[in-house]
Amino acid sequence: MDRFAEFLNIKYEGERFSSGRLPLDVLADLQALEDILTTFACEIWLDENGRERMPNGYTDWFRMSLTGVGEGSALPKLELAVTEDRQKAMIVEDTKVSLMEKAVGKFAAVLKAANDGSDIVLSPTQIRNFNRFLTNLKPGELFKYNPEKGADFSDAGKVVSLDVERRKRFLTSVTSTYEQRVQGRARLKSVDERGTLKFSSVELREFLAVDDSREPTDYGANIGAYYEFDLTVERRHDDSIQSVITIHDLSLLEDPAITAIDEMALLQDGWLDGYGKKISATTREIAKNFLVSSNRLPAFYAVAPTEGGGILLEYDRDGWDYGIEFNSDGTYCVFGIDLNSKDEFSTSFGASDFKLFISKVRETLGQ
């Protein structure tokens, strides 16, 4: 376990903190501070890794301890203990230490926004954590943070300060949602008699919309089909959709590749001269989700089933012939052949590596 002394440069100012005294009620602040930092670390890790759950043992990644209090008002000396994977210790950007540094950066940004009176968007968990932070701060007292470790607090341009009033304004202005205009493609899952439409999208996940301009039966005939959308939505901090505010455009998507994949539902085992596995609904759905996940995909000159129960998409660009395979076990493959030489490549991806797979496809497109 690696230990980092005085990793966070914070200070309390006021009568109660003179001569390095730290009242016991302030210890609750430090517990809330640990929760704030570890929550930011989790949110950053999930976002960077495209995951919805943290790995086992993540609760033991970080430990904060109070090792002393410096004089000159109260200067809590906090030690950070990190359980680091030894094999990753030489890769700075992939360490838990660097993850905590990013979390500290988010914490600093929130403090600055609170100091400046700017709008802040936080997850519901973080709103609860910040509600527990500095709860015992009294009028005339200050909490200060300096992003430079070990530096004093005389540089007003760098130091961020919170008092009772600024903390109150911060907590009453922070939100867990924000508005955004979004475009993309989504599959219509259902529609009810009131015209409430349920869509499923790779980027937006599931969301509801109400289109008063059409009869519900107009949509009922197209359940399972894909639509192109242009919407103004209210999004939660985790980017999921809380509500659709305005429908700017919602139109049925005509895509020959999707039609070809839908027709593969008719194939049964033995479709290829006695060989060939049927294409499962899951494999078809994964391939279609890929097709609607981007508006900048190439024109596919071939969309075909594979003998092993997968789906193959083929396209060409800059003298290369490329192929994308969606395998029946949920894995992916991207391959290419240079038509002007003998150069070729083939890269496989696991079922959980969708982002890496998409990145490789975009690389072939020069994006």
C-alpha positions, 0 to 999 in steps of 0.5 A: 500500500502506497502512502502520500503524506499531506496530499490535500492542502486545506485550512480552517480559519476562525476563532475556534481553529486558532493555535492549530485546534481542530474541533471534533465536530469538524471530523465529520467534514473530513469523513464527508471529504473522503466520500466526495473524493472516492465517489468522484474517483468511482464516477471517473473510473466508470466513465473512462472504462465504459462500465456500469459497476465498479470491480470487486474490492474497489472499496479498499482502493483508498484510505484517508487518515488524519495524521496531525494538525498544523498551526496558523489556524487549523491545517489538517494533515491528511494522508492518502493510502492507495492499494496499487496494482504493482504491474501498473505502477509504471503506467502513470495514467493507469494508476489509482493514484492518478485516478485520485488526482483526477478526483481531487481536480473535480473537487477543486472545480466544484469548490471554485464554482461554489466560490464564484457562484457558478452553476454546478451539476452533480450526481445525486450521491455527490449532492448528498456528500456535499450536503454533509460537508462543512455542516458545522462551519459557523459565521466568520469562519472559512474553509480554504483549499490551495491546489498547490501542495505545501503552499501557503494560503496568501495567494488569493488568485489560487486559493478557494474559500467557502464561508457559511453564505457561499456554502448555502448558495452552492447547495441551493444552486447545485443540480443533478440534471441539465438540458441538452439538444441531442441527435441520433437513432433509436429503436421504438420498443413500445407505444401506449394509447396515450402516445407515450413512446419508449425508445432504446438507444446505444448512447441514451439508453431507454427514454420516453417521449410523447408525440402529440402531432401523430396518432399512436397507431402511426407508431404502433405499426413500426414497433421494433423499427429505428427512428432518427431523432432531434430532441431537447432533453433533460439529462441526469448527471449519469447522462441518462434521460429524465425527460424529453422537453421538445421533439424537433424531429422524429422520423422513421429510418430507412436503412438497407443494412438494417433491413438485411439483418432483419431478414436474417431472422428467417434463417434456420440451422442448416441454411448453408447447404446443411451447415450454417447456424441460425442468427440469434436475436441477440446477435442481430440486435447488437449489429443493428445497435452498431449501425444506429450508434453513429451517423458517420458509418460507411456505405456497406457493400455487403451485409451477410450472415456467417456460417457460425451464426454471426453477421459480416459487414464489408466496406472499402476505403482508400484502397483497403477492403474492411470487414466487421464481424459480430460473432454469435458469442458476443465478440467482435472482429475488425479486419482489413486487406490492402488491395494494392499489397499483401498488407492485412490485419485482424483484431478481435475484441471481447464482448465487453470491449465495445468502445475499443471496437468502435474506436478501431472501426473509426480508425479505419474510417480516418475519424 
